[in-house]
Amino acid sequence: MHQVEDWAEVRRLHEREGLSQAAIARRLGMSRNTVARLLALSEPPRYVRQPKGSMLAPFAGAIAAMLDVDPKAPAPVIRERLRSDGYRGGITILKDHLQAVRPAFLAARSFQRTTYRVGEIGQVDWWHTGAQIPVGGGRTREAFGLVISLPHSGAHAAVFSFTRTVADATAGILACLERLGGVPEALVFDNDASIVAAREHGRARLHREIASLLGALSSRAIVLRPRRPTSKGQVERTIGYLETSFLPLRTFASLDDLQAQHDEWAARIAAARTLRRTGARVGDAAAVERGFLRALPDPRPDVALHFETRASIDGFVRVDTADYSVPPAYVGRRVSVRLSARQVEIFSEGASLYVHRRSFLPADVVLAPAHGRATRLAREARDRLERGDHEIPSIDLSRYDALVGALR
């Protein structure tokens, strides 16, 4: 009897007629073990053809050895190496075999850890936190984090902003290095537009402001080629750790509140964890690595963004997506702007005119009270002149007559 028919008949006798396994075995003339095996199957047994021996089977070990050296080795190259060992099969069967086994070798290579000297490398990346922070007017904006991780000790620092501009990157890099306590020999950057300028002749270059900052810090840059995330695996793991251990169940009243909560958590929780690959606490390893980092220059480099613009006839300058007031005397004139992470400072001929707190509310209008009063008074005076609504005080000419008489 066919196996499928055996399975169906055994289940019928057991479930419909209620026979025991021993009774079924006697009726069908099969062993009780066979009856038990068929009853244990929830589906009928299927016939599986036993594969024939492959011409490639004797060379599986040699293929594995080559993929261990280079997981991306192409099939034609592998076939040529196998020829010298006696392989006479075709390329198609080899490609099918490589398609099946190559992913395991690629994954193994992805998770290999690179050992760095203490103080040698810092890895930099932007973190899309997804955290929505109030910016006023009932509106919120997503916060981004500029994260630097030190692979040797596992220490990290993060600085938060609402945008990912070059100015945010330079300010974030310097602030992170201040939190880490020094500068590694090199910083590894992803090919991010806020850090890496447009590619020229197939070669990526840093934005001028970031390159200038690294020069002032006596550190060099390593810019990764696209699609090479494993080259900064430590900072990727750090961001994953932040997302699972820092963010959950937290709310933030402002960007400063987010920064304060992170810094407190990093010092209390992140620094206390133990890295499996070293067996040391992150805080202890970071204290050792801090002694090998280069000292930050004093005074610190100016990482603010400087540019010139013209004040509008309404008495404002546009910075990012907001308008900031200038004194009425500078309406229509060119002024200089210094944009930092938290401030917008306006200059004229090197003299500071006003310092505004930076707004991150889209299309916001930031008006200094003094500028508002001065503008209102100037407008009222102009309106009176246009209406002829002005008073000229009377002059007592007798004073001049007396003066002339005294001179005679």
Contacts in CASP RR format, 6 or more apart in sequence:
PFRMAT RR
TARGET T0000
AUTHOR 0000-0000-0000
METHOD contacts of the structure
MODEL  1
MHQVEDWAEVRRLHEREGLSQAAIARRLGMSRNTVARLLALSEPPRYVRQ
PKGSMLAPFAGAIAAMLDVDPKAPAPVIRERLRSDGYRGGITILKDHLQA
VRPAFLAARSFQRTTYRVGEIGQVDWWHTGAQIPVGGGRTREAFGLVISL
PHSGAHAAVFSFTRTVADATAGILACLERLGGVPEALVFDNDASIVAARE
HGRARLHREIASLLGALSSRAIVLRPRRPTSKGQVERTIGYLETSFLPLR
TFASLDDLQAQHDEWAARIAAARTLRRTGARVGDAAAVERGFLRALPDPR
PDVALHFETRASIDGFVRVDTADYSVPPAYVGRRVSVRLSARQVEIFSEG
ASLYVHRRSFLPADVVLAPAHGRATRLAREARDRLERGDHEIPSIDLSRY
DALVGALR
1 9 0 8 1.000
1 28 0 8 1.000
3 44 0 8 1.000
3 45 0 8 1.000
3 47 0 8 1.000
4 44 0 8 1.000
4 45 0 8 1.000
6 28 0 8 1.000
6 30 0 8 1.000
6 34 0 8 1.000
6 38 0 8 1.000
7 38 0 8 1.000
7 41 0 8 1.000
7 44 0 8 1.000
7 45 0 8 1.000
8 44 0 8 1.000
9 28 0 8 1.000
10 24 0 8 1.000
10 28 0 8 1.000
10 35 0 8 1.000
10 38 0 8 1.000
10 39 0 8 1.000
11 38 0 8 1.000
11 39 0 8 1.000
13 19 0 8 1.000
13 23 0 8 1.000
13 24 0 8 1.000
13 27 0 8 1.000
13 28 0 8 1.000
14 21 0 8 1.000
14 24 0 8 1.000
14 39 0 8 1.000
19 27 0 8 1.000
21 32 0 8 1.000
21 35 0 8 1.000
21 36 0 8 1.000
21 39 0 8 1.000
22 32 0 8 1.000
24 35 0 8 1.000
25 31 0 8 1.000
25 32 0 8 1.000
25 34 0 8 1.000
25 35 0 8 1.000
28 35 0 8 1.000
38 45 0 8 1.000
54 93 0 8 1.000
55 87 0 8 1.000
55 88 0 8 1.000
55 89 0 8 1.000
55 93 0 8 1.000
56 63 0 8 1.000
56 87 0 8 1.000
56 89 0 8 1.000
56 93 0 8 1.000
56 94 0 8 1.000
56 97 0 8 1.000
59 82 0 8 1.000
59 85 0 8 1.000
59 87 0 8 1.000
60 97 0 8 1.000
62 81 0 8 1.000
62 82 0 8 1.000
62 85 0 8 1.000
63 78 0 8 1.000
63 82 0 8 1.000
63 97 0 8 1.000
63 98 0 8 1.000
63 101 0 8 1.000
64 101 0 8 1.000
64 105 0 8 1.000
66 73 0 8 1.000
66 78 0 8 1.000
66 81 0 8 1.000
67 73 0 8 1.000
67 98 0 8 1.000
67 101 0 8 1.000
67 102 0 8 1.000
67 105 0 8 1.000
68 105 0 8 1.000
71 102 0 8 1.000
71 105 0 8 1.000
71 106 0 8 1.000
71 108 0 8 1.000
71 109 0 8 1.000
72 106 0 8 1.000
75 91 0 8 1.000
75 94 0 8 1.000
75 95 0 8 1.000
75 98 0 8 1.000
76 91 0 8 1.000
78 94 0 8 1.000
78 98 0 8 1.000
79 87 0 8 1.000
79 90 0 8 1.000
79 91 0 8 1.000
79 94 0 8 1.000
82 94 0 8 1.000
110 230 0 8 1.000
113 277 0 8 1.000
114 151 0 8 1.000
116 151 0 8 1.000
116 152 0 8 1.000
117 152 0 8 1.000
118 152 0 8 1.000
118 153 0 8 1.000
118 288 0 8 1.000
118 289 0 8 1.000
118 292 0 8 1.000
119 150 0 8 1.000
119 152 0 8 1.000
119 184 0 8 1.000
119 185 0 8 1.000
119 289 0 8 1.000
119 292 0 8 1.000
119 293 0 8 1.000
120 152 0 8 1.000
120 184 0 8 1.000
120 185 0 8 1.000
120 186 0 8 1.000
121 150 0 8 1.000
121 151 0 8 1.000
121 152 0 8 1.000
121 184 0 8 1.000
121 185 0 8 1.000
121 186 0 8 1.000
121 187 0 8 1.000
121 188 0 8 1.000
121 222 0 8 1.000
122 148 0 8 1.000
122 149 0 8 1.000
122 150 0 8 1.000
122 151 0 8 1.000
122 184 0 8 1.000
122 186 0 8 1.000
122 187 0 8 1.000
122 188 0 8 1.000
122 235 0 8 1.000
123 148 0 8 1.000
123 149 0 8 1.000
123 150 0 8 1.000
123 151 0 8 1.000
123 187 0 8 1.000
123 188 0 8 1.000
123 232 0 8 1.000
123 233 0 8 1.000
123 234 0 8 1.000
123 235 0 8 1.000
124 146 0 8 1.000
124 147 0 8 1.000
124 148 0 8 1.000
124 173 0 8 1.000
124 187 0 8 1.000
124 188 0 8 1.000
124 189 0 8 1.000
124 190 0 8 1.000
124 195 0 8 1.000
124 232 0 8 1.000
124 235 0 8 1.000
125 147 0 8 1.000
125 190 0 8 1.000
125 192 0 8 1.000
125 232 0 8 1.000
125 235 0 8 1.000
125 236 0 8 1.000
125 239 0 8 1.000
126 144 0 8 1.000
126 145 0 8 1.000
126 146 0 8 1.000
126 147 0 8 1.000
126 164 0 8 1.000
126 190 0 8 1.000
126 192 0 8 1.000
126 194 0 8 1.000
127 144 0 8 1.000
127 145 0 8 1.000
127 146 0 8 1.000
127 147 0 8 1.000
127 158 0 8 1.000
127 239 0 8 1.000
127 242 0 8 1.000
128 142 0 8 1.000
128 144 0 8 1.000
129 142 0 8 1.000
129 143 0 8 1.000
129 144 0 8 1.000
129 145 0 8 1.000
129 160 0 8 1.000
129 242 0 8 1.000
129 243 0 8 1.000
129 247 0 8 1.000
130 142 0 8 1.000
130 143 0 8 1.000
131 142 0 8 1.000
131 143 0 8 1.000
131 247 0 8 1.000
131 250 0 8 1.000
131 252 0 8 1.000
131 258 0 8 1.000
132 140 0 8 1.000
132 141 0 8 1.000
132 142 0 8 1.000
132 143 0 8 1.000
133 140 0 8 1.000
133 141 0 8 1.000
133 142 0 8 1.000
133 143 0 8 1.000
133 162 0 8 1.000
133 252 0 8 1.000
133 254 0 8 1.000
133 255 0 8 1.000
133 258 0 8 1.000
134 140 0 8 1.000
134 253 0 8 1.000
134 254 0 8 1.000
135 141 0 8 1.000
135 162 0 8 1.000
135 359 0 8 1.000
135 360 0 8 1.000
135 361 0 8 1.000
136 361 0 8 1.000
137 361 0 8 1.000
139 361 0 8 1.000
139 362 0 8 1.000
141 162 0 8 1.000
141 360 0 8 1.000
142 162 0 8 1.000
143 160 0 8 1.000
143 161 0 8 1.000
143 162 0 8 1.000
143 252 0 8 1.000
143 255 0 8 1.000
143 258 0 8 1.000
144 160 0 8 1.000
144 161 0 8 1.000
144 162 0 8 1.000
144 163 0 8 1.000
144 164 0 8 1.000
144 168 0 8 1.000
145 158 0 8 1.000
145 159 0 8 1.000
145 160 0 8 1.000
145 161 0 8 1.000
146 158 0 8 1.000
146 159 0 8 1.000
146 160 0 8 1.000
146 161 0 8 1.000
146 168 0 8 1.000
146 169 0 8 1.000
146 172 0 8 1.000
146 173 0 8 1.000
146 175 0 8 1.000
146 176 0 8 1.000
147 156 0 8 1.000
147 157 0 8 1.000
147 158 0 8 1.000
147 176 0 8 1.000
147 235 0 8 1.000
147 238 0 8 1.000
147 239 0 8 1.000
147 242 0 8 1.000
148 156 0 8 1.000
148 157 0 8 1.000
148 158 0 8 1.000
148 173 0 8 1.000
148 176 0 8 1.000
148 177 0 8 1.000
148 180 0 8 1.000
148 187 0 8 1.000
148 235 0 8 1.000
149 155 0 8 1.000
149 156 0 8 1.000
149 234 0 8 1.000
149 235 0 8 1.000
149 238 0 8 1.000
150 156 0 8 1.000
150 180 0 8 1.000
150 184 0 8 1.000
150 234 0 8 1.000
150 286 0 8 1.000
150 289 0 8 1.000
151 234 0 8 1.000
152 285 0 8 1.000
152 289 0 8 1.000
153 280 0 8 1.000
153 282 0 8 1.000
153 283 0 8 1.000
153 285 0 8 1.000
153 286 0 8 1.000
153 288 0 8 1.000
153 289 0 8 1.000
154 234 0 8 1.000
154 238 0 8 1.000
154 275 0 8 1.000
154 282 0 8 1.000
154 285 0 8 1.000
154 286 0 8 1.000
155 180 0 8 1.000
155 271 0 8 1.000
155 282 0 8 1.000
155 283 0 8 1.000
155 285 0 8 1.000
155 286 0 8 1.000
155 289 0 8 1.000
156 180 0 8 1.000
156 235 0 8 1.000
156 238 0 8 1.000
156 266 0 8 1.000
156 270 0 8 1.000
157 175 0 8 1.000
157 176 0 8 1.000
157 177 0 8 1.000
157 179 0 8 1.000
157 180 0 8 1.000
157 266 0 8 1.000
158 176 0 8 1.000
158 242 0 8 1.000
158 262 0 8 1.000
158 266 0 8 1.000
159 171 0 8 1.000
159 172 0 8 1.000
159 175 0 8 1.000
159 176 0 8 1.000
159 179 0 8 1.000
159 259 0 8 1.000
159 341 0 8 1.000
160 255 0 8 1.000
160 258 0 8 1.000
160 259 0 8 1.000
160 262 0 8 1.000
161 168 0 8 1.000
161 171 0 8 1.000
161 172 0 8 1.000
161 255 0 8 1.000
161 341 0 8 1.000
162 255 0 8 1.000
162 360 0 8 1.000
163 320 0 8 1.000
163 360 0 8 1.000
164 192 0 8 1.000
164 194 0 8 1.000
165 194 0 8 1.000
165 305 0 8 1.000
166 194 0 8 1.000
166 195 0 8 1.000
166 207 0 8 1.000
166 209 0 8 1.000
166 210 0 8 1.000
166 305 0 8 1.000
167 209 0 8 1.000
167 303 0 8 1.000
167 304 0 8 1.000
167 305 0 8 1.000
167 339 0 8 1.000
167 340 0 8 1.000
167 341 0 8 1.000
168 194 0 8 1.000
168 341 0 8 1.000
169 194 0 8 1.000
169 195 0 8 1.000
169 207 0 8 1.000
169 210 0 8 1.000
170 209 0 8 1.000
170 210 0 8 1.000
170 213 0 8 1.000
170 303 0 8 1.000
171 303 0 8 1.000
171 304 0 8 1.000
171 340 0 8 1.000
171 341 0 8 1.000
172 303 0 8 1.000
172 341 0 8 1.000
173 187 0 8 1.000
173 210 0 8 1.000
173 213 0 8 1.000
173 303 0 8 1.000
174 213 0 8 1.000
174 300 0 8 1.000
174 301 0 8 1.000
174 303 0 8 1.000
175 341 0 8 1.000
177 183 0 8 1.000
177 217 0 8 1.000
177 296 0 8 1.000
178 296 0 8 1.000
178 300 0 8 1.000
179 263 0 8 1.000
180 286 0 8 1.000
180 290 0 8 1.000
180 293 0 8 1.000
181 290 0 8 1.000
181 293 0 8 1.000
181 296 0 8 1.000
182 290 0 8 1.000
182 293 0 8 1.000
182 294 0 8 1.000
182 295 0 8 1.000
182 296 0 8 1.000
183 217 0 8 1.000
183 218 0 8 1.000
183 219 0 8 1.000
183 293 0 8 1.000
183 294 0 8 1.000
183 295 0 8 1.000
183 296 0 8 1.000
184 219 0 8 1.000
184 293 0 8 1.000
184 294 0 8 1.000
185 219 0 8 1.000
185 220 0 8 1.000
185 294 0 8 1.000
186 219 0 8 1.000
186 220 0 8 1.000
186 221 0 8 1.000
186 222 0 8 1.000
187 214 0 8 1.000
187 219 0 8 1.000
187 220 0 8 1.000
187 221 0 8 1.000
187 222 0 8 1.000
188 222 0 8 1.000
188 224 0 8 1.000
188 231 0 8 1.000
188 232 0 8 1.000
188 235 0 8 1.000
189 195 0 8 1.000
189 196 0 8 1.000
189 206 0 8 1.000
189 221 0 8 1.000
189 222 0 8 1.000
189 223 0 8 1.000
189 224 0 8 1.000
190 196 0 8 1.000
190 224 0 8 1.000
190 229 0 8 1.000
190 232 0 8 1.000
191 204 0 8 1.000
191 223 0 8 1.000
191 224 0 8 1.000
191 225 0 8 1.000
191 226 0 8 1.000
194 207 0 8 1.000
195 206 0 8 1.000
195 207 0 8 1.000
195 210 0 8 1.000
196 204 0 8 1.000
196 205 0 8 1.000
196 206 0 8 1.000
196 207 0 8 1.000
196 223 0 8 1.000
197 204 0 8 1.000
197 205 0 8 1.000
197 206 0 8 1.000
197 207 0 8 1.000
197 208 0 8 1.000
204 223 0 8 1.000
205 211 0 8 1.000
205 223 0 8 1.000
206 214 0 8 1.000
206 221 0 8 1.000
206 223 0 8 1.000
209 303 0 8 1.000
209 305 0 8 1.000
210 221 0 8 1.000
211 221 0 8 1.000
212 301 0 8 1.000
213 301 0 8 1.000
213 303 0 8 1.000
214 220 0 8 1.000
214 221 0 8 1.000
216 297 0 8 1.000
216 301 0 8 1.000
217 294 0 8 1.000
217 296 0 8 1.000
217 297 0 8 1.000
217 301 0 8 1.000
218 294 0 8 1.000
219 294 0 8 1.000
224 231 0 8 1.000
224 232 0 8 1.000
229 236 0 8 1.000
241 270 0 8 1.000
242 262 0 8 1.000
245 269 0 8 1.000
245 270 0 8 1.000
246 262 0 8 1.000
246 265 0 8 1.000
246 269 0 8 1.000
246 270 0 8 1.000
250 261 0 8 1.000
252 258 0 8 1.000
252 261 0 8 1.000
255 360 0 8 1.000
270 282 0 8 1.000
271 281 0 8 1.000
271 282 0 8 1.000
271 283 0 8 1.000
271 286 0 8 1.000
272 281 0 8 1.000
272 282 0 8 1.000
272 283 0 8 1.000
273 281 0 8 1.000
273 282 0 8 1.000
274 280 0 8 1.000
274 281 0 8 1.000
274 282 0 8 1.000
275 282 0 8 1.000
275 285 0 8 1.000
278 285 0 8 1.000
303 340 0 8 1.000
304 338 0 8 1.000
304 339 0 8 1.000
304 340 0 8 1.000
305 338 0 8 1.000
305 339 0 8 1.000
305 340 0 8 1.000
306 336 0 8 1.000
306 337 0 8 1.000
306 338 0 8 1.000
306 339 0 8 1.000
307 336 0 8 1.000
307 337 0 8 1.000
307 339 0 8 1.000
308 334 0 8 1.000
308 335 0 8 1.000
308 336 0 8 1.000
308 337 0 8 1.000
309 317 0 8 1.000
309 318 0 8 1.000
309 319 0 8 1.000
309 334 0 8 1.000
309 335 0 8 1.000
309 337 0 8 1.000
310 317 0 8 1.000
310 332 0 8 1.000
310 333 0 8 1.000
310 334 0 8 1.000
310 335 0 8 1.000
311 317 0 8 1.000
311 326 0 8 1.000
311 330 0 8 1.000
311 331 0 8 1.000
311 332 0 8 1.000
311 333 0 8 1.000
311 334 0 8 1.000
311 335 0 8 1.000
312 318 0 8 1.000
312 323 0 8 1.000
312 331 0 8 1.000
312 332 0 8 1.000
313 331 0 8 1.000
313 332 0 8 1.000
314 331 0 8 1.000
315 325 0 8 1.000
315 326 0 8 1.000
315 328 0 8 1.000
315 330 0 8 1.000
315 331 0 8 1.000
315 332 0 8 1.000
315 371 0 8 1.000
315 375 0 8 1.000
316 323 0 8 1.000
316 324 0 8 1.000
316 325 0 8 1.000
316 326 0 8 1.000
316 365 0 8 1.000
317 323 0 8 1.000
317 324 0 8 1.000
317 326 0 8 1.000
317 335 0 8 1.000
317 337 0 8 1.000
317 346 0 8 1.000
319 337 0 8 1.000
319 339 0 8 1.000
319 344 0 8 1.000
319 358 0 8 1.000
320 339 0 8 1.000
321 362 0 8 1.000
321 363 0 8 1.000
321 364 0 8 1.000
322 358 0 8 1.000
322 359 0 8 1.000
322 360 0 8 1.000
322 361 0 8 1.000
322 362 0 8 1.000
322 363 0 8 1.000
322 364 0 8 1.000
322 365 0 8 1.000
322 366 0 8 1.000
323 364 0 8 1.000
323 365 0 8 1.000
323 366 0 8 1.000
324 344 0 8 1.000
324 346 0 8 1.000
324 356 0 8 1.000
324 359 0 8 1.000
324 366 0 8 1.000
325 354 0 8 1.000
325 356 0 8 1.000
325 366 0 8 1.000
325 367 0 8 1.000
325 368 0 8 1.000
325 371 0 8 1.000
325 372 0 8 1.000
325 375 0 8 1.000
326 335 0 8 1.000
326 346 0 8 1.000
326 353 0 8 1.000
326 354 0 8 1.000
326 371 0 8 1.000
327 353 0 8 1.000
327 354 0 8 1.000
327 370 0 8 1.000
327 371 0 8 1.000
327 374 0 8 1.000
328 371 0 8 1.000
328 374 0 8 1.000
328 375 0 8 1.000
328 378 0 8 1.000
330 348 0 8 1.000
330 353 0 8 1.000
333 348 0 8 1.000
335 346 0 8 1.000
335 347 0 8 1.000
335 348 0 8 1.000
335 353 0 8 1.000
336 346 0 8 1.000
336 347 0 8 1.000
336 348 0 8 1.000
336 350 0 8 1.000
337 344 0 8 1.000
337 345 0 8 1.000
337 346 0 8 1.000
337 347 0 8 1.000
338 344 0 8 1.000
338 345 0 8 1.000
338 346 0 8 1.000
338 347 0 8 1.000
339 358 0 8 1.000
340 358 0 8 1.000
341 358 0 8 1.000
342 357 0 8 1.000
342 358 0 8 1.000
343 355 0 8 1.000
343 356 0 8 1.000
343 357 0 8 1.000
343 358 0 8 1.000
344 355 0 8 1.000
344 356 0 8 1.000
344 357 0 8 1.000
344 358 0 8 1.000
344 366 0 8 1.000
345 352 0 8 1.000
345 354 0 8 1.000
345 355 0 8 1.000
345 356 0 8 1.000
346 352 0 8 1.000
346 353 0 8 1.000
346 354 0 8 1.000
346 355 0 8 1.000
346 356 0 8 1.000
347 353 0 8 1.000
354 368 0 8 1.000
354 371 0 8 1.000
356 366 0 8 1.000
356 368 0 8 1.000
357 366 0 8 1.000
359 366 0 8 1.000
383 389 0 8 1.000
384 390 0 8 1.000
END
